[in-house]
Amino acid sequence: MIQITFDRNDDGFIHTFTMSGHADSGPYGHDLVCAGASAVAFGTVNAIAEICHTELDVEMKNDGGFLRCRVPEKLHRDTDEKVQLLLNGMLVSMKTMEEQYSQFIRIES
């Protein structure tokens, strides 16, 4: 099962998300839940880099199954708002997948 945790600071802003595990909803290369979750996560990281000109602190394992991303501290307010919009969009997308495939993906926020 894929587990995704969104951690928030005292202001309610997402400061870290961690994605771990494998969906195992299909054979290797045909696991649509894994592919979907990965596409949303990496698409969000890339969008933050491209749109917000902000690099998240990314930690991942070479064999897959683990991704942790941290938002840099002390971003300009406008940049932080854009980053939060994109991260919350990611959260909505992941929750939508969880509604359809709860046996393969679990979200904590």
Backbone as CSV, one residue per row, in Angstrom:
resi,resn,N_x,N_y,N_z,CA_x,CA_y,CA_z,C_x,C_y,C_z
1,MET,0.832,-1.179,0.000,0.000,0.000,0.000,0.880,1.247,0.000
2,ILE,0.459,2.240,-0.755,1.124,3.541,-0.739,0.534,4.344,0.413
3,GLN,1.398,4.912,1.230,0.965,5.799,2.302,1.583,7.169,2.054
4,ILE,0.733,8.185,2.109,1.204,9.551,1.893,0.796,10.379,3.095
5,THR,1.770,11.030,3.702,1.526,11.865,4.874,1.905,13.302,4.541
6,PHE,0.989,14.207,4.849,1.231,15.636,4.686,1.369,16.227,6.086
7,ASP,2.517,16.817,6.383,2.748,17.446,7.682,2.613,18.952,7.534
8,ARG,1.937,19.547,8.516,1.684,20.990,8.487,2.379,21.676,9.658
9,ASN,2.719,22.948,9.456,3.291,23.726,10.551,2.162,24.323,11.389
10,ASP,2.514,25.130,12.374,1.513,25.710,13.279,0.549,26.647,12.568
11,ASP,0.953,27.175,11.410,0.080,28.057,10.631,-0.838,27.288,9.693
12,GLY,-0.707,25.956,9.687,-1.545,25.132,8.823,-0.976,24.911,7.435
13,PHE,0.234,25.405,7.185,0.863,25.226,5.877,1.548,23.871,5.797
14,ILE,1.426,23.225,4.649,2.128,21.962,4.422,3.617,22.278,4.338
15,HIS,4.422,21.609,5.173,5.868,21.834,5.103,6.616,20.595,4.625
16,THR,5.972,19.417,4.699,6.608,18.177,4.254,5.536,17.219,3.763
17,PHE,5.838,16.475,2.712,5.014,15.310,2.411,5.935,14.120,2.208
18,THR,5.449,12.972,2.667,6.205,11.725,2.576,5.326,10.683,1.913
19,MET,5.864,10.035,0.919,5.150,8.998,0.166,5.987,7.729,0.261
20,SER,5.387,6.637,0.756,6.153,5.399,0.903,5.288,4.190,0.579
21,GLY,5.953,3.113,0.219,5.270,1.860,-0.073,5.000,1.683,-1.554
22,HIS,4.337,0.586,-1.839,3.974,0.231,-3.213,2.495,-0.145,-3.243
23,ALA,1.794,0.254,-4.283,0.365,-0.046,-4.392,0.128,-1.524,-4.668
24,ASP,0.951,-2.116,-5.514,0.762,-3.517,-5.915,-0.642,-3.767,-6.458
25,SER,-1.162,-2.793,-7.218,-2.495,-2.955,-7.808,-2.438,-3.645,-9.162
26,GLY,-1.240,-3.931,-9.626,-1.058,-4.612,-10.905,0.385,-5.035,-11.030
27,PRO,0.698,-5.794,-12.070,2.083,-6.225,-12.262,2.998,-5.027,-12.521
28,TYR,4.290,-5.226,-12.255,5.277,-4.173,-12.467,5.127,-3.607,-13.882
29,GLY,5.071,-2.292,-13.954,4.912,-1.630,-15.242,3.461,-1.424,-15.648
30,HIS,2.536,-2.028,-14.896,1.107,-1.907,-15.202,0.302,-1.523,-13.964
31,ASP,0.977,-1.000,-12.958,0.340,-0.611,-11.703,-0.157,0.825,-11.847
32,LEU,-1.431,0.977,-12.184,-1.976,2.300,-12.477,-2.056,3.197,-11.253
33,VAL,-2.307,2.629,-10.075,-2.372,3.448,-8.863,-0.991,4.027,-8.558
34,CYS,0.024,3.196,-8.648,1.398,3.663,-8.419,1.778,4.718,-9.452
35,ALA,1.462,4.455,-10.698,1.788,5.406,-11.765,1.071,6.735,-11.546
36,GLY,-0.200,6.674,-11.169,-0.965,7.894,-10.937,-0.429,8.701,-9.772
37,ALA,-0.170,8.023,-8.651,0.347,8.716,-7.468,1.726,9.309,-7.746
38,SER,2.557,8.557,-8.437,3.898,9.052,-8.773,3.823,10.259,-9.699
39,ALA,2.941,10.193,-10.685,2.793,11.307,-11.625,2.329,12.572,-10.912
40,VAL,1.372,12.430,-10.006,0.883,13.597,-9.265,1.992,14.170,-8.387
41,ALA,2.707,13.308,-7.667,3.762,13.779,-6.761,4.891,14.463,-7.529
42,PHE,5.420,13.793,-8.542,6.535,14.381,-9.289,6.084,15.579,-10.119
43,GLY,4.857,15.549,-10.610,4.318,16.705,-11.321,4.228,17.922,-10.418
44,THR,3.841,17.703,-9.165,3.760,18.804,-8.204,5.145,19.363,-7.893
45,VAL,6.102,18.481,-7.643,7.478,18.921,-7.370,8.016,19.726,-8.554
46,ASN,7.784,19.241,-9.761,8.248,19.947,-10.962,7.524,21.272,-11.155
47,ALA,6.220,21.308,-10.861,5.458,22.551,-10.988,5.959,23.592,-9.995
48,ILE,6.265,23.169,-8.773,6.796,24.100,-7.775,8.131,24.671,-8.250
49,ALA,8.970,23.831,-8.809,10.266,24.302,-9.318,10.082,25.283,-10.474
50,GLU,9.198,24.948,-11.401,9.024,25.751,-12.618,8.233,27.035,-12.362
51,ILE,7.119,26.927,-11.664,6.222,28.070,-11.479,6.682,28.975,-10.341
52,CYS,7.133,28.357,-9.245,7.494,29.118,-8.048,8.988,29.396,-7.943
53,HIS,9.762,28.833,-8.880,11.219,28.990,-8.840,11.767,28.588,-7.470
54,THR,11.238,27.469,-6.968,11.593,26.971,-5.643,11.909,25.486,-5.732
55,GLU,13.061,25.116,-5.231,13.441,23.705,-5.186,13.101,23.148,-3.813
56,LEU,12.298,22.098,-3.785,12.025,21.412,-2.535,13.243,20.570,-2.165
57,ASP,13.395,20.313,-0.882,14.430,19.388,-0.414,13.870,17.989,-0.633
58,VAL,14.399,17.270,-1.611,13.856,15.972,-2.024,14.775,14.854,-1.560
59,GLU,14.162,13.860,-0.931,14.869,12.647,-0.512,14.098,11.465,-1.089
60,MET,14.800,10.576,-1.800,14.127,9.401,-2.341,15.100,8.238,-2.412
61,LYS,14.530,7.050,-2.482,15.346,5.847,-2.591,15.428,5.443,-4.054
62,ASN,16.593,4.975,-4.462,16.824,4.605,-5.860,15.908,3.494,-6.340
63,ASP,15.540,2.577,-5.461,14.696,1.451,-5.870,13.208,1.787,-5.828
64,GLY,12.878,3.037,-5.564,11.481,3.458,-5.505,10.882,3.164,-4.146
65,GLY,9.631,3.506,-3.995,8.924,3.207,-2.764,9.110,4.216,-1.655
66,PHE,9.847,5.303,-1.898,10.011,6.324,-0.859,10.341,7.670,-1.491
67,LEU,9.564,8.689,-1.090,9.799,10.065,-1.521,9.409,10.980,-0.372
68,ARG,10.324,11.842,0.036,10.015,12.859,1.044,10.442,14.204,0.483
69,CYS,9.548,15.176,0.573,9.836,16.522,0.071,9.524,17.536,1.160
70,ARG,10.461,18.448,1.361,10.306,19.498,2.366,10.338,20.864,1.685
71,VAL,9.434,21.720,2.137,9.388,23.098,1.641,10.472,23.891,2.369
72,PRO,11.263,24.681,1.645,12.275,25.506,2.312,11.623,26.480,3.295
73,GLU,12.335,26.778,4.360,11.838,27.757,5.327,12.038,29.168,4.789
74,LYS,11.243,30.079,5.302,11.388,31.508,5.027,11.287,31.860,3.552
75,LEU,10.274,31.324,2.896,9.995,31.737,1.519,9.295,33.085,1.542
76,HIS,9.428,33.831,0.455,8.664,35.071,0.305,7.182,34.708,0.373
77,ARG,6.375,35.557,0.962,4.956,35.256,1.180,4.234,34.851,-0.108
78,ASP,4.437,35.597,-1.192,3.777,35.277,-2.465,4.200,33.902,-2.969
79,THR,5.477,33.595,-2.845,5.980,32.287,-3.279,5.383,31.186,-2.425
80,ASP,5.357,31.396,-1.118,4.815,30.387,-0.204,3.344,30.111,-0.511
81,GLU,2.584,31.151,-0.840,1.170,30.961,-1.181,1.018,30.102,-2.435
82,LYS,1.859,30.325,-3.425,1.810,29.513,-4.649,2.203,28.068,-4.361
83,VAL,3.250,27.889,-3.569,3.679,26.535,-3.199,2.548,25.814,-2.471
84,GLN,1.893,26.506,-1.548,0.801,25.889,-0.795,-0.380,25.536,-1.701
85,LEU,-0.675,26.388,-2.657,-1.750,26.098,-3.606,-1.452,24.816,-4.370
86,LEU,-0.223,24.676,-4.842,0.151,23.475,-5.590,0.147,22.235,-4.695
87,LEU,0.651,22.352,-3.475,0.657,21.204,-2.565,-0.754,20.792,-2.163
88,ASN,-1.629,21.767,-1.955,-3.014,21.429,-1.623,-3.732,20.825,-2.820
89,GLY,-3.382,21.259,-4.028,-3.914,20.611,-5.230,-3.468,19.165,-5.311
90,MET,-2.217,18.910,-4.951,-1.714,17.536,-4.904,-2.502,16.719,-3.891
91,LEU,-2.746,17.291,-2.720,-3.511,16.600,-1.682,-4.903,16.227,-2.183
92,VAL,-5.572,17.140,-2.858,-6.902,16.858,-3.413,-6.829,15.720,-4.428
93,SER,-5.839,15.746,-5.298,-5.684,14.679,-6.296,-5.443,13.330,-5.632
94,MET,-4.600,13.303,-4.617,-4.316,12.046,-3.920,-5.551,11.534,-3.183
95,LYS,-6.309,12.441,-2.563,-7.537,12.022,-1.872,-8.554,11.463,-2.862
96,THR,-8.607,12.023,-4.059,-9.504,11.506,-5.092,-9.122,10.078,-5.455
97,MET,-7.822,9.816,-5.582,-7.373,8.438,-5.849,-7.721,7.523,-4.681
98,GLU,-7.546,8.034,-3.468,-7.841,7.228,-2.279,-9.321,6.829,-2.241
99,GLU,-10.202,7.729,-2.652,-11.636,7.418,-2.671,-11.938,6.237,-3.579
100,GLN,-11.241,6.133,-4.689,-11.493,5.064,-5.656,-10.681,3.799,-5.388
101,TYR,-9.518,3.955,-4.770,-8.585,2.829,-4.621,-8.076,2.726,-3.185
102,SER,-8.983,2.763,-2.218,-8.585,2.800,-0.807,-7.822,1.558,-0.352
103,GLN,-7.924,0.477,-1.090,-7.168,-0.724,-0.723,-5.706,-0.611,-1.137
104,PHE,-5.367,0.417,-1.936,-4.009,0.564,-2.451,-3.296,1.843,-2.012
105,ILE,-4.052,2.834,-1.518,-3.449,4.127,-1.177,-4.160,4.718,0.042
106,ARG,-3.370,5.269,0.965,-3.916,5.893,2.171,-3.250,7.253,2.361
107,ILE,-4.090,8.258,2.649,-3.611,9.629,2.808,-3.842,10.080,4.246
108,GLU,-2.845,10.720,4.837,-2.978,11.362,6.148,-2.583,12.818,5.976
109,SER,-3.452,13.709,6.475,-3.106,15.131,6.323,-3.367,15.901,7.588
